[in-house]
């Protein structure tokens, strides 16, 4: 897919994300998460993580971003805590537990990424990455490291 098509997809999903129906906004957040590496997706994604009308949108969008388990997704999520109210903060934390409460390897990878992001030049991202790292550190995943599961 060429850059123009990707940008058009982001623009269409951003428009859907501004809709009245919470289901459309949640769907837009899930789909936009696939484009988190594009700068034009970051603003609409952050708006959906901080959705003013329905925290289901917050949770769905945050889960999709976290499931990427890469710097692009974690950067958007890390941008949110600095400006999120307590209610949104709780739902962001719930999404963190949902995504990283199963596999220790996934949680550990996210912890390493958060450590890197906590040194970001953007103070909001650095602060949020530190908070996200603290949330991750408090999770005891159901399944331990792969080496332990494989009997090594």
Chimera marker file (.cmm) of the C-alpha trace (Angstrom):
<marker_set name="trace">
<marker id="1" x="0.000" y="0.000" z="0.000" r="1" g="1" b="0" radius="0.5"/>
<marker id="2" x="1.444" y="3.359" z="-0.920" r="1" g="1" b="0" radius="0.5"/>
<marker id="3" x="1.767" y="6.309" z="1.470" r="1" g="1" b="0" radius="0.5"/>
<marker id="4" x="-1.221" y="8.137" z="0.005" r="1" g="1" b="0" radius="0.5"/>
<marker id="5" x="-3.522" y="5.187" z="0.610" r="1" g="1" b="0" radius="0.5"/>
<marker id="6" x="-2.286" y="4.833" z="4.197" r="1" g="1" b="0" radius="0.5"/>
<marker id="7" x="-2.828" y="8.543" z="4.816" r="1" g="1" b="0" radius="0.5"/>
<marker id="8" x="-6.309" y="8.306" z="3.295" r="1" g="1" b="0" radius="0.5"/>
<marker id="9" x="-7.091" y="5.371" z="5.589" r="1" g="1" b="0" radius="0.5"/>
<marker id="10" x="-5.909" y="7.345" z="8.612" r="1" g="1" b="0" radius="0.5"/>
<marker id="11" x="-8.017" y="10.339" z="7.559" r="1" g="1" b="0" radius="0.5"/>
<marker id="12" x="-11.115" y="8.159" z="7.114" r="1" g="1" b="0" radius="0.5"/>
<marker id="13" x="-10.588" y="6.408" z="10.458" r="1" g="1" b="0" radius="0.5"/>
<marker id="14" x="-9.948" y="9.725" z="12.200" r="1" g="1" b="0" radius="0.5"/>
<marker id="15" x="-13.281" y="10.952" z="10.820" r="1" g="1" b="0" radius="0.5"/>
<marker id="16" x="-15.014" y="7.796" z="12.073" r="1" g="1" b="0" radius="0.5"/>
<marker id="17" x="-13.340" y="8.395" z="15.437" r="1" g="1" b="0" radius="0.5"/>
<marker id="18" x="-15.063" y="11.770" z="15.705" r="1" g="1" b="0" radius="0.5"/>
<marker id="19" x="-18.491" y="10.210" z="15.253" r="1" g="1" b="0" radius="0.5"/>
<marker id="20" x="-21.306" y="10.179" z="17.784" r="1" g="1" b="0" radius="0.5"/>
<marker id="21" x="-21.604" y="6.404" z="18.190" r="1" g="1" b="0" radius="0.5"/>
<marker id="22" x="-19.179" y="4.968" z="20.741" r="1" g="1" b="0" radius="0.5"/>
<marker id="23" x="-18.980" y="1.726" z="18.731" r="1" g="1" b="0" radius="0.5"/>
<marker id="24" x="-17.732" y="3.633" z="15.693" r="1" g="1" b="0" radius="0.5"/>
<marker id="25" x="-15.165" y="5.430" z="17.823" r="1" g="1" b="0" radius="0.5"/>
<marker id="26" x="-13.977" y="2.158" z="19.385" r="1" g="1" b="0" radius="0.5"/>
<marker id="27" x="-13.713" y="0.531" z="15.946" r="1" g="1" b="0" radius="0.5"/>
<marker id="28" x="-11.799" y="3.550" z="14.682" r="1" g="1" b="0" radius="0.5"/>
<marker id="29" x="-9.413" y="3.329" z="17.638" r="1" g="1" b="0" radius="0.5"/>
<marker id="30" x="-8.751" y="-0.361" z="17.078" r="1" g="1" b="0" radius="0.5"/>
<marker id="31" x="-8.128" y="0.167" z="13.377" r="1" g="1" b="0" radius="0.5"/>
<marker id="32" x="-6.100" y="3.370" z="13.786" r="1" g="1" b="0" radius="0.5"/>
<marker id="33" x="-3.779" y="1.531" z="16.173" r="1" g="1" b="0" radius="0.5"/>
<marker id="34" x="-2.478" y="-0.283" z="13.106" r="1" g="1" b="0" radius="0.5"/>
<marker id="35" x="-1.242" y="3.069" z="11.814" r="1" g="1" b="0" radius="0.5"/>
<marker id="36" x="0.271" y="4.360" z="15.086" r="1" g="1" b="0" radius="0.5"/>
<marker id="37" x="3.664" y="4.803" z="13.474" r="1" g="1" b="0" radius="0.5"/>
<marker id="38" x="2.244" y="7.530" z="11.218" r="1" g="1" b="0" radius="0.5"/>
<marker id="39" x="2.457" y="11.004" z="12.767" r="1" g="1" b="0" radius="0.5"/>
<marker id="40" x="-1.006" y="11.959" z="11.497" r="1" g="1" b="0" radius="0.5"/>
<marker id="41" x="-2.532" y="9.036" z="13.439" r="1" g="1" b="0" radius="0.5"/>
<marker id="42" x="-1.125" y="10.075" z="16.819" r="1" g="1" b="0" radius="0.5"/>
<marker id="43" x="-3.497" y="12.973" z="17.531" r="1" g="1" b="0" radius="0.5"/>
<marker id="44" x="-6.681" y="11.060" z="16.682" r="1" g="1" b="0" radius="0.5"/>
<marker id="45" x="-5.433" y="8.035" z="18.643" r="1" g="1" b="0" radius="0.5"/>
<marker id="46" x="-4.706" y="10.100" z="21.737" r="1" g="1" b="0" radius="0.5"/>
<marker id="47" x="-8.158" y="11.692" z="21.449" r="1" g="1" b="0" radius="0.5"/>
<marker id="48" x="-9.706" y="8.202" z="21.381" r="1" g="1" b="0" radius="0.5"/>
<marker id="49" x="-7.626" y="7.012" z="24.354" r="1" g="1" b="0" radius="0.5"/>
<marker id="50" x="-8.996" y="10.046" z="26.210" r="1" g="1" b="0" radius="0.5"/>
<marker id="51" x="-12.526" y="9.763" z="24.744" r="1" g="1" b="0" radius="0.5"/>
<marker id="52" x="-14.706" y="12.225" z="26.638" r="1" g="1" b="0" radius="0.5"/>
<marker id="53" x="-17.963" y="10.319" z="26.252" r="1" g="1" b="0" radius="0.5"/>
<marker id="54" x="-17.251" y="6.620" z="26.773" r="1" g="1" b="0" radius="0.5"/>
<marker id="55" x="-14.408" y="4.822" z="28.510" r="1" g="1" b="0" radius="0.5"/>
<marker id="56" x="-15.126" y="1.706" z="26.429" r="1" g="1" b="0" radius="0.5"/>
<marker id="57" x="-13.445" y="3.642" z="23.606" r="1" g="1" b="0" radius="0.5"/>
<marker id="58" x="-10.520" y="4.356" z="25.943" r="1" g="1" b="0" radius="0.5"/>
<marker id="59" x="-10.120" y="0.696" z="26.827" r="1" g="1" b="0" radius="0.5"/>
<marker id="60" x="-10.533" y="-0.663" z="23.280" r="1" g="1" b="0" radius="0.5"/>
<marker id="61" x="-8.127" y="1.842" z="21.736" r="1" g="1" b="0" radius="0.5"/>
<marker id="62" x="-5.553" y="1.427" z="24.500" r="1" g="1" b="0" radius="0.5"/>
<marker id="63" x="-5.676" y="-2.367" z="24.234" r="1" g="1" b="0" radius="0.5"/>
<marker id="64" x="-5.105" y="-2.208" z="20.478" r="1" g="1" b="0" radius="0.5"/>
<marker id="65" x="-2.165" y="0.154" z="20.892" r="1" g="1" b="0" radius="0.5"/>
<marker id="66" x="-0.608" y="-1.963" z="23.634" r="1" g="1" b="0" radius="0.5"/>
<marker id="67" x="-1.004" y="-5.182" z="21.647" r="1" g="1" b="0" radius="0.5"/>
<marker id="68" x="1.396" y="-3.720" z="19.101" r="1" g="1" b="0" radius="0.5"/>
<marker id="69" x="4.020" y="-3.911" z="21.884" r="1" g="1" b="0" radius="0.5"/>
<marker id="70" x="6.223" y="-1.488" z="19.981" r="1" g="1" b="0" radius="0.5"/>
<marker id="71" x="7.465" y="2.063" z="20.507" r="1" g="1" b="0" radius="0.5"/>
<marker id="72" x="4.737" y="3.608" z="18.320" r="1" g="1" b="0" radius="0.5"/>
<marker id="73" x="1.845" y="2.119" z="20.276" r="1" g="1" b="0" radius="0.5"/>
<marker id="74" x="3.427" y="2.602" z="23.672" r="1" g="1" b="0" radius="0.5"/>
<marker id="75" x="4.302" y="6.221" z="22.886" r="1" g="1" b="0" radius="0.5"/>
<marker id="76" x="0.653" y="7.096" z="22.263" r="1" g="1" b="0" radius="0.5"/>
<marker id="77" x="-0.439" y="5.325" z="25.455" r="1" g="1" b="0" radius="0.5"/>
<marker id="78" x="2.412" y="6.933" z="27.413" r="1" g="1" b="0" radius="0.5"/>
<marker id="79" x="1.253" y="10.354" z="26.206" r="1" g="1" b="0" radius="0.5"/>
<marker id="80" x="-2.132" y="9.887" z="27.862" r="1" g="1" b="0" radius="0.5"/>
<marker id="81" x="-1.467" y="9.679" z="31.634" r="1" g="1" b="0" radius="0.5"/>
<marker id="82" x="-0.035" y="13.174" z="31.796" r="1" g="1" b="0" radius="0.5"/>
<marker id="83" x="-3.385" y="14.612" z="30.690" r="1" g="1" b="0" radius="0.5"/>
<marker id="84" x="-5.843" y="11.861" z="31.688" r="1" g="1" b="0" radius="0.5"/>
<marker id="85" x="-8.313" y="12.286" z="34.533" r="1" g="1" b="0" radius="0.5"/>
<marker id="86" x="-8.504" y="9.593" z="37.223" r="1" g="1" b="0" radius="0.5"/>
<marker id="87" x="-11.330" y="7.720" z="35.485" r="1" g="1" b="0" radius="0.5"/>
<marker id="88" x="-9.443" y="7.489" z="32.197" r="1" g="1" b="0" radius="0.5"/>
<marker id="89" x="-6.292" y="6.572" z="34.105" r="1" g="1" b="0" radius="0.5"/>
<marker id="90" x="-8.136" y="3.648" z="35.691" r="1" g="1" b="0" radius="0.5"/>
<marker id="91" x="-9.333" y="2.375" z="32.302" r="1" g="1" b="0" radius="0.5"/>
<marker id="92" x="-5.885" y="2.777" z="30.777" r="1" g="1" b="0" radius="0.5"/>
<marker id="93" x="-4.507" y="0.722" z="33.671" r="1" g="1" b="0" radius="0.5"/>
<marker id="94" x="-7.235" y="-1.884" z="33.119" r="1" g="1" b="0" radius="0.5"/>
<marker id="95" x="-6.197" y="-2.166" z="29.466" r="1" g="1" b="0" radius="0.5"/>
<marker id="96" x="-2.563" y="-2.586" z="30.549" r="1" g="1" b="0" radius="0.5"/>
<marker id="97" x="-3.544" y="-5.466" z="32.838" r="1" g="1" b="0" radius="0.5"/>
<marker id="98" x="-5.773" y="-6.979" z="30.111" r="1" g="1" b="0" radius="0.5"/>
<marker id="99" x="-2.945" y="-7.019" z="27.578" r="1" g="1" b="0" radius="0.5"/>
<marker id="100" x="0.072" y="-7.798" z="29.750" r="1" g="1" b="0" radius="0.5"/>
<marker id="101" x="-1.473" y="-9.970" z="32.455" r="1" g="1" b="0" radius="0.5"/>
<marker id="102" x="-1.018" y="-13.240" z="30.568" r="1" g="1" b="0" radius="0.5"/>
<marker id="103" x="2.526" y="-13.644" z="29.229" r="1" g="1" b="0" radius="0.5"/>
<marker id="104" x="5.550" y="-12.535" z="31.245" r="1" g="1" b="0" radius="0.5"/>
<marker id="105" x="7.639" y="-12.192" z="28.076" r="1" g="1" b="0" radius="0.5"/>
<marker id="106" x="5.192" y="-9.649" z="26.637" r="1" g="1" b="0" radius="0.5"/>
<marker id="107" x="5.130" y="-7.722" z="29.901" r="1" g="1" b="0" radius="0.5"/>
<marker id="108" x="8.928" y="-7.770" z="30.095" r="1" g="1" b="0" radius="0.5"/>
<marker id="109" x="9.259" y="-6.507" z="26.503" r="1" g="1" b="0" radius="0.5"/>
<marker id="110" x="6.871" y="-3.668" z="27.310" r="1" g="1" b="0" radius="0.5"/>
<marker id="111" x="8.845" y="-2.838" z="30.468" r="1" g="1" b="0" radius="0.5"/>
<marker id="112" x="12.032" y="-2.513" z="28.392" r="1" g="1" b="0" radius="0.5"/>
<marker id="113" x="10.285" y="-0.271" z="25.868" r="1" g="1" b="0" radius="0.5"/>
<marker id="114" x="8.893" y="1.900" z="28.670" r="1" g="1" b="0" radius="0.5"/>
<marker id="115" x="12.346" y="2.219" z="30.163" r="1" g="1" b="0" radius="0.5"/>
<marker id="116" x="13.591" y="3.550" z="26.817" r="1" g="1" b="0" radius="0.5"/>
<marker id="117" x="10.596" y="5.877" z="26.446" r="1" g="1" b="0" radius="0.5"/>
<marker id="118" x="11.069" y="7.232" z="29.970" r="1" g="1" b="0" radius="0.5"/>
<marker id="119" x="14.221" y="8.907" z="28.615" r="1" g="1" b="0" radius="0.5"/>
<marker id="120" x="12.315" y="10.548" z="25.733" r="1" g="1" b="0" radius="0.5"/>
<marker id="121" x="12.858" y="14.210" z="24.973" r="1" g="1" b="0" radius="0.5"/>
<marker id="122" x="9.097" y="14.816" z="25.189" r="1" g="1" b="0" radius="0.5"/>
<marker id="123" x="8.468" y="15.288" z="28.908" r="1" g="1" b="0" radius="0.5"/>
<marker id="124" x="4.848" y="14.134" z="28.638" r="1" g="1" b="0" radius="0.5"/>
<marker id="125" x="5.914" y="10.845" z="27.012" r="1" g="1" b="0" radius="0.5"/>
<marker id="126" x="8.730" y="10.364" z="29.529" r="1" g="1" b="0" radius="0.5"/>
<marker id="127" x="6.373" y="10.948" z="32.476" r="1" g="1" b="0" radius="0.5"/>
<marker id="128" x="3.701" y="8.657" z="31.048" r="1" g="1" b="0" radius="0.5"/>
<marker id="129" x="6.234" y="5.948" z="30.203" r="1" g="1" b="0" radius="0.5"/>
<marker id="130" x="7.396" y="6.020" z="33.813" r="1" g="1" b="0" radius="0.5"/>
<marker id="131" x="3.819" y="5.618" z="35.018" r="1" g="1" b="0" radius="0.5"/>
<marker id="132" x="3.184" y="2.864" z="32.494" r="1" g="1" b="0" radius="0.5"/>
<marker id="133" x="6.387" y="1.122" z="33.623" r="1" g="1" b="0" radius="0.5"/>
<marker id="134" x="5.153" y="1.265" z="37.230" r="1" g="1" b="0" radius="0.5"/>
<marker id="135" x="1.816" y="-0.277" z="36.205" r="1" g="1" b="0" radius="0.5"/>
<marker id="136" x="3.590" y="-3.031" z="34.292" r="1" g="1" b="0" radius="0.5"/>
<marker id="137" x="5.924" y="-3.758" z="37.205" r="1" g="1" b="0" radius="0.5"/>
<marker id="138" x="2.892" y="-4.403" z="39.404" r="1" g="1" b="0" radius="0.5"/>
<marker id="139" x="1.523" y="-7.102" z="37.094" r="1" g="1" b="0" radius="0.5"/>
<marker id="140" x="2.196" y="-10.756" z="37.896" r="1" g="1" b="0" radius="0.5"/>
<marker id="141" x="1.443" y="-12.468" z="34.556" r="1" g="1" b="0" radius="0.5"/>
<marker id="142" x="-0.363" y="-15.795" z="34.575" r="1" g="1" b="0" radius="0.5"/>
<marker id="143" x="2.311" y="-17.467" z="32.429" r="1" g="1" b="0" radius="0.5"/>
<marker id="144" x="5.988" y="-17.090" z="33.229" r="1" g="1" b="0" radius="0.5"/>
<marker id="145" x="8.875" y="-16.599" z="30.809" r="1" g="1" b="0" radius="0.5"/>
<marker id="146" x="9.032" y="-18.880" z="27.765" r="1" g="1" b="0" radius="0.5"/>
<marker id="147" x="12.230" y="-20.505" z="29.019" r="1" g="1" b="0" radius="0.5"/>
<marker id="148" x="10.442" y="-21.544" z="32.217" r="1" g="1" b="0" radius="0.5"/>
<marker id="149" x="7.441" y="-22.859" z="30.279" r="1" g="1" b="0" radius="0.5"/>
<marker id="150" x="9.753" y="-24.880" z="28.013" r="1" g="1" b="0" radius="0.5"/>
<marker id="151" x="11.470" y="-26.452" z="31.003" r="1" g="1" b="0" radius="0.5"/>
<marker id="152" x="14.787" y="-24.646" z="30.483" r="1" g="1" b="0" radius="0.5"/>
<link id1="1" id2="2" r="1" g="1" b="0" radius="0.2"/>
<link id1="2" id2="3" r="1" g="1" b="0" radius="0.2"/>
<link id1="3" id2="4" r="1" g="1" b="0" radius="0.2"/>
<link id1="4" id2="5" r="1" g="1" b="0" radius="0.2"/>
<link id1="5" id2="6" r="1" g="1" b="0" radius="0.2"/>
<link id1="6" id2="7" r="1" g="1" b="0" radius="0.2"/>
<link id1="7" id2="8" r="1" g="1" b="0" radius="0.2"/>
<link id1="8" id2="9" r="1" g="1" b="0" radius="0.2"/>
<link id1="9" id2="10" r="1" g="1" b="0" radius="0.2"/>
<link id1="10" id2="11" r="1" g="1" b="0" radius="0.2"/>
<link id1="11" id2="12" r="1" g="1" b="0" radius="0.2"/>
<link id1="12" id2="13" r="1" g="1" b="0" radius="0.2"/>
<link id1="13" id2="14" r="1" g="1" b="0" radius="0.2"/>
<link id1="14" id2="15" r="1" g="1" b="0" radius="0.2"/>
<link id1="15" id2="16" r="1" g="1" b="0" radius="0.2"/>
<link id1="16" id2="17" r="1" g="1" b="0" radius="0.2"/>
<link id1="17" id2="18" r="1" g="1" b="0" radius="0.2"/>
<link id1="18" id2="19" r="1" g="1" b="0" radius="0.2"/>
<link id1="19" id2="20" r="1" g="1" b="0" radius="0.2"/>
<link id1="20" id2="21" r="1" g="1" b="0" radius="0.2"/>
<link id1="21" id2="22" r="1" g="1" b="0" radius="0.2"/>
<link id1="22" id2="23" r="1" g="1" b="0" radius="0.2"/>
<link id1="23" id2="24" r="1" g="1" b="0" radius="0.2"/>
<link id1="24" id2="25" r="1" g="1" b="0" radius="0.2"/>
<link id1="25" id2="26" r="1" g="1" b="0" radius="0.2"/>
<link id1="26" id2="27" r="1" g="1" b="0" radius="0.2"/>
<link id1="27" id2="28" r="1" g="1" b="0" radius="0.2"/>
<link id1="28" id2="29" r="1" g="1" b="0" radius="0.2"/>
<link id1="29" id2="30" r="1" g="1" b="0" radius="0.2"/>
<link id1="30" id2="31" r="1" g="1" b="0" radius="0.2"/>
<link id1="31" id2="32" r="1" g="1" b="0" radius="0.2"/>
<link id1="32" id2="33" r="1" g="1" b="0" radius="0.2"/>
<link id1="33" id2="34" r="1" g="1" b="0" radius="0.2"/>
<link id1="34" id2="35" r="1" g="1" b="0" radius="0.2"/>
<link id1="35" id2="36" r="1" g="1" b="0" radius="0.2"/>
<link id1="36" id2="37" r="1" g="1" b="0" radius="0.2"/>
<link id1="37" id2="38" r="1" g="1" b="0" radius="0.2"/>
<link id1="38" id2="39" r="1" g="1" b="0" radius="0.2"/>
<link id1="39" id2="40" r="1" g="1" b="0" radius="0.2"/>
<link id1="40" id2="41" r="1" g="1" b="0" radius="0.2"/>
<link id1="41" id2="42" r="1" g="1" b="0" radius="0.2"/>
<link id1="42" id2="43" r="1" g="1" b="0" radius="0.2"/>
<link id1="43" id2="44" r="1" g="1" b="0" radius="0.2"/>
<link id1="44" id2="45" r="1" g="1" b="0" radius="0.2"/>
<link id1="45" id2="46" r="1" g="1" b="0" radius="0.2"/>
<link id1="46" id2="47" r="1" g="1" b="0" radius="0.2"/>
<link id1="47" id2="48" r="1" g="1" b="0" radius="0.2"/>
<link id1="48" id2="49" r="1" g="1" b="0" radius="0.2"/>
<link id1="49" id2="50" r="1" g="1" b="0" radius="0.2"/>
<link id1="50" id2="51" r="1" g="1" b="0" radius="0.2"/>
<link id1="51" id2="52" r="1" g="1" b="0" radius="0.2"/>
<link id1="52" id2="53" r="1" g="1" b="0" radius="0.2"/>
<link id1="53" id2="54" r="1" g="1" b="0" radius="0.2"/>
<link id1="54" id2="55" r="1" g="1" b="0" radius="0.2"/>
<link id1="55" id2="56" r="1" g="1" b="0" radius="0.2"/>
<link id1="56" id2="57" r="1" g="1" b="0" radius="0.2"/>
<link id1="57" id2="58" r="1" g="1" b="0" radius="0.2"/>
<link id1="58" id2="59" r="1" g="1" b="0" radius="0.2"/>
<link id1="59" id2="60" r="1" g="1" b="0" radius="0.2"/>
<link id1="60" id2="61" r="1" g="1" b="0" radius="0.2"/>
<link id1="61" id2="62" r="1" g="1" b="0" radius="0.2"/>
<link id1="62" id2="63" r="1" g="1" b="0" radius="0.2"/>
<link id1="63" id2="64" r="1" g="1" b="0" radius="0.2"/>
<link id1="64" id2="65" r="1" g="1" b="0" radius="0.2"/>
<link id1="65" id2="66" r="1" g="1" b="0" radius="0.2"/>
<link id1="66" id2="67" r="1" g="1" b="0" radius="0.2"/>
<link id1="67" id2="68" r="1" g="1" b="0" radius="0.2"/>
<link id1="68" id2="69" r="1" g="1" b="0" radius="0.2"/>
<link id1="69" id2="70" r="1" g="1" b="0" radius="0.2"/>
<link id1="70" id2="71" r="1" g="1" b="0" radius="0.2"/>
<link id1="71" id2="72" r="1" g="1" b="0" radius="0.2"/>
<link id1="72" id2="73" r="1" g="1" b="0" radius="0.2"/>
<link id1="73" id2="74" r="1" g="1" b="0" radius="0.2"/>
<link id1="74" id2="75" r="1" g="1" b="0" radius="0.2"/>
<link id1="75" id2="76" r="1" g="1" b="0" radius="0.2"/>
<link id1="76" id2="77" r="1" g="1" b="0" radius="0.2"/>
<link id1="77" id2="78" r="1" g="1" b="0" radius="0.2"/>
<link id1="78" id2="79" r="1" g="1" b="0" radius="0.2"/>
<link id1="79" id2="80" r="1" g="1" b="0" radius="0.2"/>
<link id1="80" id2="81" r="1" g="1" b="0" radius="0.2"/>
<link id1="81" id2="82" r="1" g="1" b="0" radius="0.2"/>
<link id1="82" id2="83" r="1" g="1" b="0" radius="0.2"/>
<link id1="83" id2="84" r="1" g="1" b="0" radius="0.2"/>
<link id1="84" id2="85" r="1" g="1" b="0" radius="0.2"/>
<link id1="85" id2="86" r="1" g="1" b="0" radius="0.2"/>
<link id1="86" id2="87" r="1" g="1" b="0" radius="0.2"/>
<link id1="87" id2="88" r="1" g="1" b="0" radius="0.2"/>
<link id1="88" id2="89" r="1" g="1" b="0" radius="0.2"/>
<link id1="89" id2="90" r="1" g="1" b="0" radius="0.2"/>
<link id1="90" id2="91" r="1" g="1" b="0" radius="0.2"/>
<link id1="91" id2="92" r="1" g="1" b="0" radius="0.2"/>
<link id1="92" id2="93" r="1" g="1" b="0" radius="0.2"/>
<link id1="93" id2="94" r="1" g="1" b="0" radius="0.2"/>
<link id1="94" id2="95" r="1" g="1" b="0" radius="0.2"/>
<link id1="95" id2="96" r="1" g="1" b="0" radius="0.2"/>
<link id1="96" id2="97" r="1" g="1" b="0" radius="0.2"/>
<link id1="97" id2="98" r="1" g="1" b="0" radius="0.2"/>
<link id1="98" id2="99" r="1" g="1" b="0" radius="0.2"/>
<link id1="99" id2="100" r="1" g="1" b="0" radius="0.2"/>
<link id1="100" id2="101" r="1" g="1" b="0" radius="0.2"/>
<link id1="101" id2="102" r="1" g="1" b="0" radius="0.2"/>
<link id1="102" id2="103" r="1" g="1" b="0" radius="0.2"/>
<link id1="103" id2="104" r="1" g="1" b="0" radius="0.2"/>
<link id1="104" id2="105" r="1" g="1" b="0" radius="0.2"/>
<link id1="105" id2="106" r="1" g="1" b="0" radius="0.2"/>
<link id1="106" id2="107" r="1" g="1" b="0" radius="0.2"/>
<link id1="107" id2="108" r="1" g="1" b="0" radius="0.2"/>
<link id1="108" id2="109" r="1" g="1" b="0" radius="0.2"/>
<link id1="109" id2="110" r="1" g="1" b="0" radius="0.2"/>
<link id1="110" id2="111" r="1" g="1" b="0" radius="0.2"/>
<link id1="111" id2="112" r="1" g="1" b="0" radius="0.2"/>
<link id1="112" id2="113" r="1" g="1" b="0" radius="0.2"/>
<link id1="113" id2="114" r="1" g="1" b="0" radius="0.2"/>
<link id1="114" id2="115" r="1" g="1" b="0" radius="0.2"/>
<link id1="115" id2="116" r="1" g="1" b="0" radius="0.2"/>
<link id1="116" id2="117" r="1" g="1" b="0" radius="0.2"/>
<link id1="117" id2="118" r="1" g="1" b="0" radius="0.2"/>
<link id1="118" id2="119" r="1" g="1" b="0" radius="0.2"/>
<link id1="119" id2="120" r="1" g="1" b="0" radius="0.2"/>
<link id1="120" id2="121" r="1" g="1" b="0" radius="0.2"/>
<link id1="121" id2="122" r="1" g="1" b="0" radius="0.2"/>
<link id1="122" id2="123" r="1" g="1" b="0" radius="0.2"/>
<link id1="123" id2="124" r="1" g="1" b="0" radius="0.2"/>
<link id1="124" id2="125" r="1" g="1" b="0" radius="0.2"/>
<link id1="125" id2="126" r="1" g="1" b="0" radius="0.2"/>
<link id1="126" id2="127" r="1" g="1" b="0" radius="0.2"/>
<link id1="127" id2="128" r="1" g="1" b="0" radius="0.2"/>
<link id1="128" id2="129" r="1" g="1" b="0" radius="0.2"/>
<link id1="129" id2="130" r="1" g="1" b="0" radius="0.2"/>
<link id1="130" id2="131" r="1" g="1" b="0" radius="0.2"/>
<link id1="131" id2="132" r="1" g="1" b="0" radius="0.2"/>
<link id1="132" id2="133" r="1" g="1" b="0" radius="0.2"/>
<link id1="133" id2="134" r="1" g="1" b="0" radius="0.2"/>
<link id1="134" id2="135" r="1" g="1" b="0" radius="0.2"/>
<link id1="135" id2="136" r="1" g="1" b="0" radius="0.2"/>
<link id1="136" id2="137" r="1" g="1" b="0" radius="0.2"/>
<link id1="137" id2="138" r="1" g="1" b="0" radius="0.2"/>
<link id1="138" id2="139" r="1" g="1" b="0" radius="0.2"/>
<link id1="139" id2="140" r="1" g="1" b="0" radius="0.2"/>
<link id1="140" id2="141" r="1" g="1" b="0" radius="0.2"/>
<link id1="141" id2="142" r="1" g="1" b="0" radius="0.2"/>
<link id1="142" id2="143" r="1" g="1" b="0" radius="0.2"/>
<link id1="143" id2="144" r="1" g="1" b="0" radius="0.2"/>
<link id1="144" id2="145" r="1" g="1" b="0" radius="0.2"/>
<link id1="145" id2="146" r="1" g="1" b="0" radius="0.2"/>
<link id1="146" id2="147" r="1" g="1" b="0" radius="0.2"/>
<link id1="147" id2="148" r="1" g="1" b="0" radius="0.2"/>
<link id1="148" id2="149" r="1" g="1" b="0" radius="0.2"/>
<link id1="149" id2="150" r="1" g="1" b="0" radius="0.2"/>
<link id1="150" id2="151" r="1" g="1" b="0" radius="0.2"/>
<link id1="151" id2="152" r="1" g="1" b="0" radius="0.2"/>
</marker_set>
